[in-house]
């Protein structure tokens, strides 16, 4: 216990030192450049002075990418005449990698604080919370570091962005299909409602005339904050789910699937109807709405949403959903209102699907109803099946695997390949999806209940309730 406390204190001290070095490098770039030129050679060389001024101008504009480009050019062209000490090199490195170093410092702070908490005797609940805090901090720090090292436009970051959005949509669908036993195929429709609602209410007023150029700037002439617009997208999807759920939730199995699939197709056609153009822009693109600059944004929003879904699943409502899934007759005999609980599950699932649609709009930077086809619902359903019906962690894992496999790992199969004088057969545009389909078939045949089945990844932090009861009994 004492060792954990000592290590924790040392980690916190290291994190504070790292923060101090990084923040000082962030705010003293002008002094650093002057220190590299003690003889003030830049004042005697017009080109050199102009190159240094470009660095300082972009730094003053708070344009980090431009500053780094100009700094690299300045050091590359004038390294021979500059006086660059080892301390200056360290400061340049700290400035270049400041986002990575800040993320590492934040993780060390959390890790050190968690170790100190775990050194306290008789605090089992706090120990568990601190362990989860370490894992969450490691996840977010790792994602942020990967984004800064790989670059915002890299395939890794694109997969992380789309994968985490699909994870939320898959978990929301799993809440309905896996935990409540309602076979719905309307997810793309609710995503469409969330995406359009977010875009409509977040486009800047100054840009509406250009976006709604065929509809005199549209009806909506105000802009909501981003988080409010995202939340409104979820509420709008939930409202449509409540309207649709009143008639269709009295259906079962395949009939419910067909009815919800029909809703998704109807809503897609309605949003493209020219009569609603002043609101939806008809069949034209919605664009110019705010998007996220860092992968941490969707990770933060999705993390909160999935946490809420997990808390719901482990509440009395979640147990009622599972009872309906297992046996409706027995659940009704136990006093569970079937229609009310089905409608609750349907509305909540659609709410989070709407939020997922809003995040997808931010990821794609444009919104058009024609993109929300039934095939999008089938992709989400496939993720749920691969991950495991009734497993939140399975849906999350399957989302990243699905996106990475379909859009990154197998991408080389779409290009012809020649080894020496031998040309590899079949490799051409579209062959990637053929192989991807075969891989999916093999996975489903190997894991009949999905990768996780109905199990969850708890990393051994919580003992199953049944075992705890046996131990106390």
N, C-alpha and C positions, 0 to 999 in steps of 0.2 A: 504493500500500500504506500509506504513512504517513497519507494522507488518511483512509482507512478506519479506521485506528487512532485518529486524533484524533476523528473522528465518533463512534466507538464509546465512547470515554471520555466525551465530552460527553453522549451518550445515557444512559450509566450514571449520571452525575452528576445529570442531569435526573430520572431515575427515582427516585434516592434522595431528592432534594428533594421530589418529588411524594408519595412514600411518607411522608416526615416530616410534611408538611402534612396529609395525609389522616388519618394515625393520630392526630395531635394533635387534630384536629377530632372524631375518633371518641370519644376519651376525655375530652374537656373540655366536654361539652355543658352541664353544670351551671354551670361558670364562665362560659361564653358567655352564658347566660341572665341571670346576675347582672350581667355587664358591660353588658348592654343596659338594665339598670334601675339606674343609679347612685344614684338618689334613693330606691330601695327603695319604689317606689310600690305594688308588689304587696302589701306588708305592710299598706297602708292600704286596699286594695280586696279584699274577700273573694272576689269573682268572679275577679278577675285572679290572685289567689294560688292559687285552686283550679285555674284553667286552667294555670298554670305547674307546679303540683304534678302534674297529670295527665301533663304532658310528662316530668317527672323520674321519676315512678312507672313509666311504660311504658319509659323508658330503663333504669331499674334492673332491670326484668323482662327486659331484652334482647329486647324485642318491637319490632323495627325499624319494621315497617309502622304499628303503633299509635303509635309515637313520632313518626313523620313526620306522621301525621294530626293528632295533638295539637299538634305544633309549628306546622303550617300554620294551624290555628285560632287558636292563641295570637298568632302574628304578624299574622294578618288582623284580629283584633278589637282589638289593642292597639298596632298599629304607630305610631299618631299620638303616643302618650305614651312610647314606648320610644326609646332613643337607639341607633340602629343605624348604626354607622360603616361605611365601606367595607371595613375589615378584618373586621368582624363579618359583613358580607354574604358575604365570601369564605369565612369559616369555616362559615357556614350552608350555602352552596353545596357546600363540600367534604364536609360531613356528609351532605347529601341525596344527593350523587352519589358517595359513598365507594366503593361496589362498582365503579362504572365507572372511577373514578380509580385504584383499586388494580389493576384489570385492565390499564389503560393503562400503569401503572408497571411491572407484571410484563412486559408485552410490550416496553417500552423496555429493560428489563434484558436480556432475551433477545436483542433486536436488537443492543444495544451489545456484548454478549459475543460474539455471532456475527461481528460486523464485526471485532472485535479478532482473533478466530481466523482469519478470512479474510485478515487482513493479514500472517499468518505465512507466509513463503515455503516452498515445497516440502511442503505439507501437504494434498494433494489430497483425501484421504479425510476429513480434518477439515473441509475446505471444504464438501464435499458434506453431511456431517452437520449442519454449522452452517446451511446453507441450508434443510434440512428442518426444523431446529429453529425457524427464523424462520417458516416456513409453518405449522407446528403451533401455535406460540405465537399467530400472527395468527388462526388459526381459532378456538382456544379463547377468546382474548380477545374476538374479535368476537362469538362466540356469547353469552358472558357479558354483554357490553355490550348486545347486542340484547335479551337477557332483561330486564335492569334498566331499559332505556329503554322497551320496549314493554309490560312488565308480565307477570307470570307466567301470567296467564289470557288473554293475547292469542292470536289465531289463529297469529301467527308463531311463538310459543314452542310452541304445541301441535303445529304442523307439524314443528318442529325435533325435538321429543321423539319423536313417532311415526315421523318419517322416519329418524332415526338407528337406532331399534330395528328397523324394517323393513330398513334397510341391512344390519345384521348377519345377519338371517334370510335375506335375498336372497343375500348373499355365501356363507353356509353352503350354501344350495341350489345356488348356482353351482359350488361346489367339487365337488358330486356330479354335477349334470346337465351343467355346462359343461366342467369340467376332467377328469372321469373318464368321462363319457359314459353315466352310469346314469340312466335316466329314472324318478325317484322322485316320488310324489305323497303322501308321508306326512308332510310338514313340519308340518302343523297338529297332527297327533298328537303329535309330539315337542315342539312348543311347549306343548301342553296338559300333557304330563308335567312339563316344566320349570316352568310356571306353578304347577301344583298343588303340586309338591314345595316350591317356594319358599314359597308361601302357608302350607302345612301346618306347616312348621318355623319360620316366623318370626312367627306370630301370638303376641302376648303371652299369657302364662299367665292373667293376670287377665281377659282378654277371651274366653277359649275357651268359657266357660260360655254366654256370650251368642251367640257365633258358632255353636257346636254345640248349640244349644238343644234340638234334637230328638234328640240322641244323647248326652245327659248329659255334655256337655263334651268328648266325643271321647276317643280313646286317648292321643294325643300330649299330654304335659303338661310340655313344656319348650320353650324358645325358643332358636334358634341366631342368631348374629350375621348381619347382612344379607349380607355378602360370602360367608360360609360357606354360607348358604342358597341364594344364587344359584349358587355352584359346585356344590352338591349337586343343584340342578335340572338342570344340564348333565350331571352324572354319571348321574343317574337316566335321562335321555333317552338317553344313550349306552348304558346297560345294556339298555334296551328295544330299541334299535337292534341291539345285538349278538345278542339273542335272536331278533328278527325276521329279521335278516340271514342267519342260518344256513340257513334253508330258502329264503327268497325270492331271495337273491342269485345263485342258480343259474339264475334266470329272466332273460330278456332283453327289452328294449324295452317293448312295450305290456303284456306279461304282468307285468313287474316293476312297472310303473306301477299296474296294477289291484291287485296284491297289496299294495303299500304304501298305496294309497288305502283298501283294505279294512281294513288295520291301523288307520289313523287313525279310521275310523268305529267299529271295534270298541272301541278304547281310549276313545273318547268315550262310548260306551254303558256300558262297564265302570265308568268313573269316576262315572257317574250312578246306578249300581246301589245300591239302598237297603241292601244287605247290607254294602257297604263304607262306609256312612255315617259310622261312628265315626272313619274316617280322612279320607275325601274330602268329608264333609258331604252326600253324596248329590247330589240335584239342586238343592240350596240354594247360595246364594252363600257364597264364602269372602271374608272382609273383615277389616278392622282390622289388617292386616299393614303393616309399614313401607313407605313410598313415598319417592320422592326429591323434595327441595324445590327443587332447581336443575337446569337442563338440563345442567349440566356433568357431573353424575353419569353419566347414560347415555352421554354423549359420551366420558367417560373409559373406562368399561367396554367400550364398543363399539370404541373406538380400539385398546385393547390386544388385543381378540379378533381384529379384522381384521388387525392387525399379525402376530399368530401365524399366521393363515391365509395371509397373503402369504409369510411365511417358509417355511411348509410347502410352498406351491406352487413356490417356487424351490429346494427341497431335492431330494434324490434321490427321495424319496417322491413329490413333486409331478411330477417328470419321468416316474416310473413311471405315475402316474395319467394323464398326457397320452398316454403310449404306449398304454395300454389304450384310451383314447378313440379314438385314431387308427386302430389296427389291433390287435385282440386276438390274432390268430394270430401276427403278427410280435412282439408283446410277449412272448407265451409262449415263442416261439422264442429270444428273447434272455434267457430265464431268469427272467422276472417271474412270480411266483405270482399268477395272476389272482384267485382267490377271496380270498386273503389281503389283497391290495391293495384289492379292491373292498370288503371288509368294513371295512378301515381307513378308507377314504374315507366309507363309510356311517356308521360310528360317530363319526368326528370331525365330520362334517356335522351329525349329530343332537345331538352335545354342544353345539355352538354354537347350534343351533336351540333347545335347552332353555334356554340362557342368555338367548336372545332372548325366549323365552316368559316367563321370570321377570321380565325388564325390562318386557315388555308388561303383566304383572300389576301391577307397580308403577305404570305409567302409567295403567292403567284403574282402579286402587284396589280393584277387585273381580275375582273369578275365578269363572267358571261354565263347565262343560264344553260346554254347548249353544252357546257363542259360537265354539268352535273347529271350525267346519264345513269342508267341502271347499272352499267358496268362498274361505276364507282362504288355502288352499294355492294356488288358482288366481290369487289376487292376487299372491302372491310369485312364482309362475312367470311371470306377466305382466311383473313388474318385471325378472326375469332376462332374459326375451326382449327387452324394450324396451332394456335396458342393453347387452345383447350377451352371448351364451353364451361363457364363457371370459374375461370381463373383470371384474375386481374393481371398478375405478373406474366402469365402466359400471353395475354393479348399485347402487353408492352413489348416483350421479347420478340414476338412474332412480327410486330409492326416494323421494328428496326431491321429484322432479317428480311422481311418482304421487300421493303424499300431498297435496302442495300443490294439484294440479289437482282431485283428487276431493273434497277437504274444505275448500278455501279459495277458490281463484281462480274457480271456476265456481258458487259457492254462490248468487250473485245470480240464477241461472237458475231457482231454485226458488220465487221470489217474483214475483207479477204486477207488471208495470211499465206505467205510463201516461205517455205523452209528450204533454202538452197534453190534447186530447180523444181522442187515439188510444191504444188499449190494445194493447200488443205481444202478438201471438198466441203460443200454445204455452207461454208461461212459467207454469209451475205446479210443484207439488211432484213431484219425480221426473224432471223434464226435464233436470236437471243431469247425471244418469247417462247419458241418451241422447246428449247432446252429448259427454260424456266418452268414451263408446264410439266415437263417430265420430272423435274426435281420436286415440284409440289406433289405430284402423284406418288413418288417414292416416299416422301415424308409422311403423307397421309396413310399410306399402306403400312409404314413402319410404326407410326404412332396413331393408333386407331382413335384414341381419345384426345389427340393433340399432344403437343410437346409437354405441357404441364398437366394435362387432364383437368381435374378440378382442384389440384394442389396449388399452393402459393409458396413463393420464396420468402421465408421469414428468417433465413440465415441462422436458425437455431436460437434466436433471441427470446422467443416465446415458446413455452412448452404447450403441447396440445391440452385443451381443457380436460379431456377425458383422463389423461395421465395425471393431471394435477388432482382431480377428484379422487382417483384411486389412491394417490399418495396420502391425501388427507384422510381418506376413509380408512 
